[in-house]
Amino acid sequence: MPAMDIRPVLEEHAAALWHQVDEATRGPDVPADPVSELLPRLDDRPEGGERSELWLGVVDGTAVAIGDIRLPLHDNTISAEIDVRVRPDHRRRGRGREMVDHLLRRVTAEGRSRVFGEIDEPLVDAPGDPEHPGRGFARSLGARPVLFEIRRSLDLTMLDSSKVAALRAEAAGRAAGYSLVQWVDRAPVDVRDDLAALMARMSTDVPLDDMEWEPEVWDAARVLAKEDGAIARGRTRIVSAARHDDTGRLVGYTDIGVNAQRPGIAYQWDTIVASEHRGHRLGMLMKAANLEQLQQRVPGVRLVHTWNAEVNRHMIAVNEALGFRAVERWREWQLDLGT
Ligand SMILES: CC(C)(COP(=O)(O)OP(=O)(O)OC[C@H]1O[C@@H](n2cnc3c(N)ncnc32)[C@H](O)[C@@H]1OP(=O)(O)O)[C@@H](O)C(=O)NCCC(=O)NCCS
């Protein structure tokens, strides 16, 4: 069998080939990001607090495998996130293994000893189904599943707007003393510090099960860098946040990202309410208001996807009330190197 040549992706032609493999390995509902999203990643500049590397595996002139590495820079500096994908018509020939071995050598050279990867699976395994490729692959590496998540989706074409409006109104009635603040892309300058504190809490307050992810370190500069990164990739960020009237502080936010080149599919990113402000329906208020803002600001969105840990009861209850339905299981896998 011919050897696979593994090359770094540093220019647009290689990025286009990388993107073709990415597209060939994904379904229609969670497709590959548009190729333009790769371009800001080619110049080796850190983006939103992490550095990344893209690798392409070529056999006889055909791109068959891809690798993606993300290296956090401000926290979790012993960890790396990786992703490996092999074109369906080139699987079970050891290409995935060759690529992952390469990525593990690279992250080790960067001083990282803990590796994470996310793999999607069907919601339920039917009896007699063959082993799921991603799960078989992760197990063969000695990785262990550490976090169980469910992807839920909301079909906006079927959305009952009056129901969302009623949920918003009901939540607003229970949220006296708080005001809604909304923006698109860039946060107002006066909320950046509060937003940084909330983003740090996103890494400590969400259920992590057995995932050994350290608390993230955020400041206003990193918030700005994250916004820069999203804008450079062509992603529109729709945000609804809650301000505590007495103190003027921002105490919660939720954001949805959508690429302007492919507005049909939007992604729920973060949702958090600071612990001392929970129990006032701010989660529902912000999420219902943000769905309305999304529809006003980005016409053409058909689906919104959200990922929640299976144990995240409160967030799931809000999502289900808004009409999100479970479609897929996702697991985070952890591999500790050299143990
Ligand atoms: C997972 C994936 C990368 C594997 O690529 P691949 O080139 O077929 O993998 P390899 O041939 O190198 O397989 C290495 C080992 O993984 C395990 N494995 C791979 N596919 C498997 C499957 N369908 N069922 C059971 N085990 C499997 C086996 O132990 C295999 O060794 P073996 O063939 O000697 O038994 C590929 O199926 C893929 O792109 N899936 C979609 C994306 C994904 O889930 N990526 C993982 C994210 S890190």
The ligand as an ORCA input file, in Angstrom:
! r2SCAN-3c Opt
* xyz 0 1
  C     -12.673      7.407     12.816
  C     -11.932      7.495     11.455
  C     -10.991      8.696     11.492
  C     -11.108      6.192     11.282
  O     -10.352      6.295     10.077
  P      -9.702      4.970      9.401
  O      -8.679      5.396      8.426
  O     -10.807      4.091      8.914
  O      -9.014      4.290     10.677
  P      -7.860      3.161     10.665
  O      -7.978      2.312      9.440
  O      -6.551      3.828     10.892
  O      -8.285      2.321     11.954
  C      -7.458      2.207     13.115
  C      -8.203      1.345     14.136
  O      -9.376      2.028     14.608
  C     -10.437      1.087     14.851
  N     -11.544      1.327     13.913
  C     -11.575      2.189     12.867
  N     -12.765      2.141     12.257
  C     -13.508      1.230     12.888
  C     -14.806      0.705     12.710
  N     -15.600      1.135     11.700
  N     -15.244     -0.234     13.579
  C     -14.479     -0.677     14.575
  N     -13.204     -0.249     14.782
  C     -12.743      0.707     13.958
  C      -9.824     -0.289     14.586
  O      -9.254     -0.780     15.789
  C      -8.746      0.061     13.569
  O      -7.704     -0.883     13.508
  P      -7.909     -2.206     12.571
  O      -8.433     -1.751     11.240
  O      -6.543     -2.791     12.510
  O      -8.925     -3.057     13.284
  C     -12.951      7.584     10.279
  O     -13.927      6.556     10.406
  C     -13.680      8.927     10.207
  O     -13.203      9.837      9.542
  N     -14.839      9.045     10.898
  C     -15.586     10.326     10.960
  C     -14.877     11.376     11.838
  C     -14.540     10.892     13.235
  O     -15.346     10.347     13.979
  N     -13.296     11.159     13.629
  C     -12.760     10.865     14.933
  C     -12.517     12.148     15.638
  S     -11.001     12.152     16.527
*
